Amino acid sequence: MQITITDVHKRYGDVVALDGPSFEVPSGSTFGVLGTNGAGKTTLFKLLVGHDSPDAGRIEVGGLDVETAGHRVRERVGFLPEHSGFPPSMTGREVLDVHARIRGLADRRERIAECLDVVGLPDAADRAVSGYSNGMARRLGLASVLLSRPPVLVLDEPTAGLDPRGVAAFHRLIERIGRETDATVVISSHVLSEIERLCDEVAILQDGRLRNNGPIDDLRRAVGDRVTVVCRPADDRAALLEAVQGWGDVTETSETIELTCDRGDAFDLVAALGDQRALVDGFEVREPGLEAAFHDALEAENDDPEVSA
Ligand SMILES: Nc1ncnc2c1ncn2[C@@H]1O[C@H](COP(=O)(O)OP(=O)(O)OP(=O)(O)O)[C@@H](O)[C@H]1O
């Protein structure tokens, strides 16, 4: 395991920010920490990188205790905070040069050029960062984190505030890092689709407590063995609607008729749809998403605050 979090507690005055989550992050995985506002994600990350201390519990990174070996942990972990500011008059390259010097990197010039290339900023490298868009500033932040090739990257809400193109570019970047390096990447987000797209495993936090964790596929399965068959009606929508009555729970949207049934019945349903070819323009089978797992985890909390999901 690259990261082990054991029964971590943290309060700020009366506010309980973390209430005993325990989970592990496998080496080389892209791991999502998911939670609504105030769930404790940023607090957990601050403890993880040694910027703050837990009141109780233990966090280990690569077998090192963050409390007692903080300096060595910080050498292993590249942290992109939720809000990172750069001196506005410096160029991107100068910002990276300062970071490279602080870390004592020997091959600064080459490494900076490589990282600018990875994040897609070589053309803007010699412009003042005051003229950078949000997305460019986030990518520069990521470049600064990548400089020393840390085995662990901790990215706090890396796409917050980016426009859709910026989000897509950042996702491609994280996917590339996941593919081309052995780094363990830990990302926090409250955007489910983002975690679902990028991550292998996830921990779901709510009010500082761990509600669920594990491989995304396992969580999806745990949601229940239900699948949804989404049909696009041909010309006679009413006839299709009548034909599918009783095959599953029916939901209509302006474009589709959606049938949700037990996975075991899905084959029969699809076969029956095949017999109704004249009424159906096309269909797809949709697996339950992480969204359902997320809401299940949160509902478990509302049903019984004492029961851990
Ligand atoms: N320095 C602090 N002083 C007082 N309360 C704090 C402090 N830092 C965090 N908190 C509180 O601890 C709780 C957890 O906050 P945290 O920032 O970790 O959540 P988060 O999941 O990162 O939220 P968001 O998605 O909104 O960034 C919140 O109730 C927050 O108000």
The ligand as an SDF file (V2000), in Angstrom:
LIG
                    3D

 31 33  0  0  0  0  0  0  0  0999 V2000
   -8.9180   26.0180    9.6280 N   0  0  0  0  0  0  0  0  0  0  0  0
  -10.1790   25.7020    9.9370 C   0  0  0  0  0  0  0  0  0  0  0  0
  -10.8030   26.2940   10.9680 N   0  0  0  0  0  0  0  0  0  0  0  0
  -12.0700   25.9680   11.2990 C   0  0  0  0  0  0  0  0  0  0  0  0
  -12.8090   25.0500   10.6330 N   0  0  0  0  0  0  0  0  0  0  0  0
  -12.2360   24.4320    9.5930 C   0  0  0  0  0  0  0  0  0  0  0  0
  -10.8920   24.7150    9.1840 C   0  0  0  0  0  0  0  0  0  0  0  0
  -10.5930   23.9300    8.1110 N   0  0  0  0  0  0  0  0  0  0  0  0
  -11.6910   23.2000    7.8710 C   0  0  0  0  0  0  0  0  0  0  0  0
  -12.6800   23.4960    8.7470 N   0  0  0  0  0  0  0  0  0  0  0  0
  -14.0140   22.8720    8.8140 C   0  0  0  0  0  0  0  0  0  0  0  0
  -13.8370   21.4720    8.7590 O   0  0  0  0  0  0  0  0  0  0  0  0
  -14.8370   20.8660    7.9240 C   0  0  0  0  0  0  0  0  0  0  0  0
  -14.1540   20.1220    6.7930 C   0  0  0  0  0  0  0  0  0  0  0  0
  -13.5840   21.0920    5.9070 O   0  0  0  0  0  0  0  0  0  0  0  0
  -12.7450   20.7000    4.6080 P   0  0  0  0  0  0  0  0  0  0  0  0
  -12.2450   21.9670    4.0110 O   0  0  0  0  0  0  0  0  0  0  0  0
  -11.7680   19.6660    4.9650 O   0  0  0  0  0  0  0  0  0  0  0  0
  -13.8730   20.0430    3.6770 O   0  0  0  0  0  0  0  0  0  0  0  0
  -13.8500   19.7560    2.1120 P   0  0  0  0  0  0  0  0  0  0  0  0
  -14.4390   18.3970    1.9540 O   0  0  0  0  0  0  0  0  0  0  0  0
  -12.4970   19.9840    1.5470 O   0  0  0  0  0  0  0  0  0  0  0  0
  -14.8650   20.8470    1.5760 O   0  0  0  0  0  0  0  0  0  0  0  0
  -14.9160   21.6380    0.1730 P   0  0  0  0  0  0  0  0  0  0  0  0
  -15.3330   20.6430   -0.8790 O   0  0  0  0  0  0  0  0  0  0  0  0
  -15.9710   22.6620    0.4130 O   0  0  0  0  0  0  0  0  0  0  0  0
  -13.5480   22.2170   -0.0840 O   0  0  0  0  0  0  0  0  0  0  0  0
  -15.7350   21.9930    7.4670 C   0  0  0  0  0  0  0  0  0  0  0  0
  -16.8340   22.0500    8.3580 O   0  0  0  0  0  0  0  0  0  0  0  0
  -14.8680   23.2160    7.5890 C   0  0  0  0  0  0  0  0  0  0  0  0
  -15.6500   24.3660    7.8300 O   0  0  0  0  0  0  0  0  0  0  0  0
  1  2  1  0
  2  3  1  0
  2  7  2  0
  3  4  2  0
  4  5  1  0
  5  6  2  0
  6  7  1  0
  6 10  1  0
  7  8  1  0
  8  9  2  0
  9 10  1  0
 10 11  1  0
 11 12  1  0
 11 30  1  0
 12 13  1  0
 13 14  1  0
 13 28  1  0
 14 15  1  0
 15 16  1  0
 16 17  2  0
 16 18  1  0
 16 19  1  0
 19 20  1  0
 20 21  2  0
 20 22  1  0
 20 23  1  0
 23 24  1  0
 24 25  2  0
 24 26  1  0
 24 27  1  0
 28 29  1  0
 28 30  1  0
 30 31  1  0
M  END
$$$$
